[in-house]
Amino acid sequence: MHGGCALTGLVLGALLNSLAGQVALSDPSEPSAAEAQSISTPTRDAEDVGITPFGPLPVTEVPNAQPGTSTEIAAARNYLIETASPGYTMARQGPELAIGRLNPEFAVRLANAVKEARQGGLPSAGVFSAYRPAAFGIGGFFDKFYSLHAYGLAVDMYGIGGPGSAAAQLWYEIAARHGVVCPYGPHHQAEWNHCQPTSLKIILADNPLRDTVTAEGPLSLESMFEAGNTLI
């Protein structure tokens, strides 16, 4: 009788753990938590973790061009769009707009890093979240203007493994070679996949970047990009 009760307890415990895991996946506590969670491969029910079911798109070449030229910037943006696995805010805006509002220098650096990553062991690497306006209310900061995402200076990555994984460490090494900074480190449980072209983590109220945007978006892309260049 005692052995039977113990066995029943083990089975019941396993069942409860399984149900708890399903609830955690299907009912994230808030959209920002779902957006921060990037995984290495798509799930069967992508909406459960805040990922749209687009999946990784075909990879194209980023043609060689002189750094900073319009040709190189356009090619970099196209590549980032094609290799993206759009999350909630990218899908809400459209990947073209979310990528199109990334700082041009950052877009070129990031495209080169993603290209090397896909060729070097991370075939699903791509952008999960890019530019997002403060009005969306997404992210960990209570003041959404603090986030570099609101100025086209940050992305969250997909396809780089989980926190502390060998894949995440590989991505950090590749990103660094291309001038892409992932300031929270590969072991951070929530922000291991957050990357930028600068080590600055927060845009304070006195930063000139604040004057280039509203809650709904940039007043002008040119002024936002110019102010952003001073931080890169």
C-alpha positions as a Markdown table, in Angstrom:
| # | Residue | x | y | z |
|---|---|---|---|---|
| 1 | Met | 0.0 | 0.0 | 0.0 |
| 2 | His | 2.8 | 2.4 | 0.9 |
| 3 | Gly | 4.6 | 1.7 | -2.4 |
| 4 | Gly | 1.4 | 2.2 | -4.3 |
| 5 | Cys | 0.8 | 5.6 | -2.7 |
| 6 | Ala | 4.3 | 6.7 | -3.4 |
| 7 | Leu | 4.0 | 5.7 | -7.1 |
| 8 | Thr | 0.7 | 7.5 | -7.4 |
| 9 | Gly | 2.3 | 10.6 | -5.9 |
| 10 | Leu | 5.1 | 10.5 | -8.4 |
| 11 | Val | 2.7 | 10.2 | -11.3 |
| 12 | Leu | 0.5 | 13.0 | -10.0 |
| 13 | Gly | 3.6 | 15.2 | -9.5 |
| 14 | Ala | 4.8 | 14.6 | -13.0 |
| 15 | Leu | 1.4 | 15.4 | -14.4 |
| 16 | Leu | 1.2 | 18.7 | -12.5 |
| 17 | Asn | 4.7 | 19.7 | -13.7 |
| 18 | Ser | 3.7 | 19.0 | -17.2 |
| 19 | Leu | 0.5 | 21.1 | -16.9 |
| 20 | Ala | 2.5 | 23.9 | -15.3 |
| 21 | Gly | 4.9 | 24.0 | -18.2 |
| 22 | Gln | 2.1 | 24.2 | -20.7 |
| 23 | Val | 0.5 | 27.1 | -18.8 |
| 24 | Ala | 3.8 | 28.9 | -18.7 |
| 25 | Leu | 4.2 | 28.7 | -22.5 |
| 26 | Ser | 0.6 | 29.5 | -23.4 |
| 27 | Asp | 0.0 | 32.3 | -21.0 |
| 28 | Pro | 3.0 | 34.6 | -20.7 |
| 29 | Ser | 2.7 | 37.1 | -17.9 |
| 30 | Glu | 3.0 | 40.1 | -20.2 |
| 31 | Pro | 3.8 | 40.8 | -23.9 |
| 32 | Ser | 7.3 | 42.1 | -23.1 |
| 33 | Ala | 8.2 | 38.8 | -21.4 |
| 34 | Ala | 7.1 | 36.9 | -24.5 |
| 35 | Glu | 9.0 | 39.3 | -26.8 |
| 36 | Ala | 12.2 | 38.9 | -24.9 |
| 37 | Gln | 12.1 | 35.2 | -25.2 |
| 38 | Ser | 13.9 | 34.1 | -28.3 |
| 39 | Ile | 14.3 | 30.4 | -29.2 |
| 40 | Ser | 16.5 | 28.6 | -31.6 |
| 41 | Thr | 13.7 | 26.9 | -33.7 |
| 42 | Pro | 10.0 | 27.7 | -34.3 |
| 43 | Thr | 7.4 | 25.9 | -32.2 |
| 44 | Arg | 4.3 | 24.3 | -33.5 |
| 45 | Asp | 2.2 | 27.0 | -31.9 |
| 46 | Ala | 4.3 | 30.1 | -32.4 |
| 47 | Glu | 1.7 | 32.5 | -31.0 |
| 48 | Asp | 2.2 | 30.9 | -27.5 |
| 49 | Val | 5.6 | 32.6 | -27.3 |
| 50 | Gly | 4.8 | 35.8 | -29.2 |
| 51 | Ile | 6.3 | 34.8 | -32.5 |
| 52 | Thr | 4.3 | 35.1 | -35.7 |
| 53 | Pro | 4.3 | 31.9 | -37.8 |
| 54 | Phe | 6.3 | 33.5 | -40.7 |
| 55 | Gly | 9.4 | 31.4 | -39.9 |
| 56 | Pro | 12.9 | 32.1 | -41.2 |
| 57 | Leu | 12.9 | 33.3 | -44.8 |
| 58 | Pro | 15.4 | 32.4 | -47.5 |
| 59 | Val | 18.9 | 33.8 | -47.2 |
| 60 | Thr | 20.3 | 36.1 | -49.9 |
| 61 | Glu | 23.7 | 37.5 | -50.4 |
| 62 | Val | 24.7 | 40.9 | -49.1 |
| 63 | Pro | 26.6 | 42.3 | -52.0 |
| 64 | Asn | 30.0 | 44.0 | -51.4 |
| 65 | Ala | 29.9 | 47.8 | -51.5 |
| 66 | Gln | 31.7 | 50.7 | -50.1 |
| 67 | Pro | 30.8 | 51.1 | -46.4 |
| 68 | Gly | 27.9 | 53.6 | -45.9 |
| 69 | Thr | 26.7 | 53.6 | -49.5 |
| 70 | Ser | 23.0 | 53.6 | -50.2 |
| 71 | Thr | 23.5 | 50.3 | -52.0 |
| 72 | Glu | 25.1 | 48.6 | -49.0 |
| 73 | Ile | 22.5 | 50.0 | -46.6 |
| 74 | Ala | 19.6 | 48.8 | -48.8 |
| 75 | Ala | 21.1 | 45.4 | -49.3 |
| 76 | Ala | 21.6 | 45.1 | -45.5 |
| 77 | Arg | 18.0 | 46.0 | -44.8 |
| 78 | Asn | 16.7 | 43.5 | -47.3 |
| 79 | Tyr | 18.9 | 40.8 | -45.9 |
| 80 | Leu | 17.7 | 41.5 | -42.3 |
| 81 | Ile | 14.0 | 41.4 | -43.5 |
| 82 | Glu | 14.5 | 38.1 | -45.4 |
| 83 | Thr | 16.2 | 36.4 | -42.5 |
| 84 | Ala | 14.0 | 37.7 | -39.8 |
| 85 | Ser | 11.6 | 35.7 | -37.6 |
| 86 | Pro | 9.2 | 38.5 | -36.7 |
| 87 | Gly | 7.9 | 38.7 | -33.2 |
| 88 | Tyr | 4.8 | 40.6 | -32.1 |
| 89 | Thr | 6.0 | 44.2 | -32.5 |
| 90 | Met | 7.6 | 43.5 | -35.9 |
| 91 | Ala | 4.5 | 41.8 | -37.2 |
| 92 | Arg | 2.3 | 44.7 | -35.8 |
| 93 | Gln | 4.3 | 47.3 | -37.8 |
| 94 | Gly | 5.4 | 45.1 | -40.7 |
| 95 | Pro | 9.0 | 43.9 | -40.9 |
| 96 | Glu | 9.9 | 46.4 | -43.6 |
| 97 | Leu | 9.1 | 49.3 | -41.3 |
| 98 | Ala | 10.6 | 47.8 | -38.2 |
| 99 | Ile | 13.9 | 47.1 | -40.0 |
| 100 | Gly | 13.7 | 50.3 | -42.1 |
| 101 | Arg | 13.9 | 52.4 | -38.9 |
| 102 | Leu | 17.1 | 50.7 | -37.7 |
| 103 | Asn | 20.1 | 53.1 | -37.8 |
| 104 | Pro | 21.8 | 52.5 | -41.2 |
| 105 | Glu | 25.3 | 51.8 | -39.7 |
| 106 | Phe | 23.7 | 49.4 | -37.2 |
| 107 | Ala | 21.8 | 47.7 | -40.0 |
| 108 | Val | 25.0 | 47.1 | -42.0 |
| 109 | Arg | 26.9 | 45.7 | -39.0 |
| 110 | Leu | 24.0 | 43.5 | -38.0 |
| 111 | Ala | 23.5 | 42.1 | -41.5 |
| 112 | Asn | 27.1 | 41.2 | -41.7 |
| 113 | Ala | 27.0 | 39.5 | -38.3 |
| 114 | Val | 23.8 | 37.5 | -39.2 |
| 115 | Lys | 25.4 | 36.4 | -42.5 |
| 116 | Glu | 28.5 | 35.1 | -40.8 |
| 117 | Ala | 26.4 | 33.4 | -38.1 |
| 118 | Arg | 24.2 | 31.6 | -40.6 |
| 119 | Gln | 27.2 | 30.4 | -42.4 |
| 120 | Gly | 29.0 | 29.5 | -39.2 |
| 121 | Gly | 26.6 | 27.2 | -37.3 |
| 122 | Leu | 23.6 | 29.3 | -36.5 |
| 123 | Pro | 21.4 | 28.8 | -39.6 |
| 124 | Ser | 18.2 | 30.3 | -38.1 |
| 125 | Ala | 19.9 | 33.5 | -36.7 |
| 126 | Gly | 17.9 | 36.6 | -37.4 |
| 127 | Val | 16.0 | 39.5 | -36.0 |
| 128 | Phe | 13.0 | 38.9 | -33.7 |
| 129 | Ser | 12.3 | 42.5 | -32.6 |
| 130 | Ala | 13.8 | 45.7 | -34.1 |
| 131 | Tyr | 12.5 | 49.2 | -34.0 |
| 132 | Arg | 9.4 | 49.7 | -31.8 |
| 133 | Pro | 7.7 | 52.9 | -30.7 |
| 134 | Ala | 7.3 | 53.8 | -27.1 |
| 135 | Ala | 3.6 | 53.9 | -27.6 |
| 136 | Phe | 3.5 | 50.1 | -27.9 |
| 137 | Gly | 4.3 | 49.9 | -24.2 |
| 138 | Ile | 6.6 | 46.9 | -24.7 |
| 139 | Gly | 9.8 | 46.3 | -22.7 |
| 140 | Gly | 11.2 | 46.2 | -19.2 |
| 141 | Phe | 11.7 | 49.9 | -18.6 |
| 142 | Phe | 8.8 | 51.8 | -17.0 |
| 143 | Asp | 9.6 | 54.7 | -19.3 |
| 144 | Lys | 9.6 | 53.2 | -22.7 |
| 145 | Phe | 11.7 | 56.1 | -24.1 |
| 146 | Tyr | 14.6 | 54.7 | -22.1 |
| 147 | Ser | 14.8 | 51.8 | -24.6 |
| 148 | Leu | 17.2 | 51.9 | -27.5 |
| 149 | His | 14.5 | 50.1 | -29.5 |
| 150 | Ala | 12.6 | 53.4 | -29.7 |
| 151 | Tyr | 15.5 | 55.0 | -31.7 |
| 152 | Gly | 16.4 | 52.2 | -34.1 |
| 153 | Leu | 19.4 | 51.3 | -32.0 |
| 154 | Ala | 18.5 | 47.8 | -30.7 |
| 155 | Val | 17.2 | 44.4 | -31.7 |
| 156 | Asp | 16.3 | 41.1 | -30.1 |
| 157 | Met | 17.8 | 38.1 | -31.8 |
| 158 | Tyr | 16.2 | 34.7 | -32.7 |
| 159 | Gly | 18.0 | 31.5 | -33.5 |
| 160 | Ile | 21.0 | 32.0 | -31.1 |
| 161 | Gly | 20.1 | 29.4 | -28.5 |
| 162 | Gly | 19.1 | 29.9 | -24.9 |
| 163 | Pro | 20.8 | 31.8 | -22.2 |
| 164 | Gly | 24.3 | 30.4 | -21.4 |
| 165 | Ser | 24.2 | 28.1 | -24.4 |
| 166 | Ala | 27.1 | 27.4 | -26.7 |
| 167 | Ala | 25.1 | 28.9 | -29.5 |
| 168 | Ala | 24.6 | 32.1 | -27.6 |
| 169 | Gln | 28.3 | 32.3 | -26.9 |
| 170 | Leu | 29.1 | 31.8 | -30.6 |
| 171 | Trp | 26.7 | 34.6 | -31.5 |
| 172 | Tyr | 28.4 | 36.9 | -29.1 |
| 173 | Glu | 31.8 | 36.2 | -30.6 |
| 174 | Ile | 30.5 | 36.8 | -34.1 |
| 175 | Ala | 28.6 | 39.9 | -33.2 |
| 176 | Ala | 31.6 | 41.5 | -31.6 |
| 177 | Arg | 33.7 | 41.0 | -34.7 |
| 178 | His | 31.2 | 43.2 | -36.6 |
| 179 | Gly | 30.8 | 45.9 | -34.0 |
| 180 | Val | 27.5 | 44.6 | -32.6 |
| 181 | Val | 27.3 | 44.8 | -28.8 |
| 182 | Cys | 25.1 | 42.5 | -26.7 |
| 183 | Pro | 25.5 | 44.4 | -23.4 |
| 184 | Tyr | 23.8 | 42.1 | -20.9 |
| 185 | Gly | 25.9 | 39.0 | -21.7 |
| 186 | Pro | 25.1 | 35.5 | -23.0 |
| 187 | His | 24.0 | 34.2 | -19.5 |
| 188 | His | 21.3 | 36.9 | -18.8 |
| 189 | Gln | 18.0 | 35.1 | -18.5 |
| 190 | Ala | 15.8 | 37.8 | -20.1 |
| 191 | Glu | 18.1 | 39.9 | -22.3 |
| 192 | Trp | 20.8 | 37.5 | -23.6 |
| 193 | Asn | 19.5 | 38.1 | -27.1 |
| 194 | His | 19.4 | 41.9 | -26.9 |
| 195 | Cys | 22.0 | 43.6 | -29.2 |
| 196 | Gln | 23.0 | 47.1 | -30.1 |
| 197 | Pro | 25.7 | 49.1 | -31.9 |
| 198 | Thr | 26.7 | 50.8 | -28.6 |
| 199 | Ser | 27.3 | 49.8 | -25.0 |
| 200 | Leu | 24.9 | 52.4 | -23.7 |
| 201 | Lys | 21.9 | 50.7 | -22.1 |
| 202 | Ile | 19.5 | 53.6 | -21.5 |
| 203 | Ile | 18.5 | 56.8 | -23.2 |
| 204 | Leu | 18.0 | 59.4 | -20.4 |
| 205 | Ala | 15.7 | 62.4 | -20.6 |
| 206 | Asp | 18.5 | 64.9 | -21.4 |
| 207 | Asn | 19.8 | 62.8 | -24.4 |
| 208 | Pro | 19.4 | 64.6 | -27.7 |
| 209 | Leu | 17.8 | 61.5 | -29.2 |
| 210 | Arg | 14.7 | 62.2 | -27.1 |
| 211 | Asp | 14.0 | 65.3 | -29.2 |
| 212 | Thr | 13.9 | 63.3 | -32.4 |
| 213 | Val | 10.9 | 61.0 | -31.6 |
| 214 | Thr | 7.4 | 61.0 | -30.3 |
| 215 | Ala | 5.6 | 58.1 | -28.6 |
| 216 | Glu | 4.3 | 57.1 | -32.0 |
| 217 | Gly | 7.6 | 57.2 | -33.9 |
| 218 | Pro | 10.4 | 59.4 | -35.2 |
| 219 | Leu | 9.8 | 63.1 | -36.2 |
| 220 | Ser | 12.2 | 62.4 | -39.0 |
| 221 | Leu | 14.3 | 59.4 | -39.8 |
| 222 | Glu | 17.3 | 61.6 | -40.8 |
| 223 | Ser | 17.4 | 63.5 | -37.4 |
| 224 | Met | 16.9 | 60.3 | -35.4 |
| 225 | Phe | 19.7 | 58.5 | -37.4 |
| 226 | Glu | 22.0 | 61.5 | -37.1 |
| 227 | Ala | 21.6 | 61.7 | -33.3 |
| 228 | Gly | 22.0 | 58.0 | -33.0 |
| 229 | Asn | 25.3 | 58.1 | -34.9 |
| 230 | Thr | 26.8 | 60.0 | -32.0 |
| 231 | Leu | 26.3 | 57.0 | -29.8 |
| 232 | Ile | 27.8 | 54.4 | -32.1 |
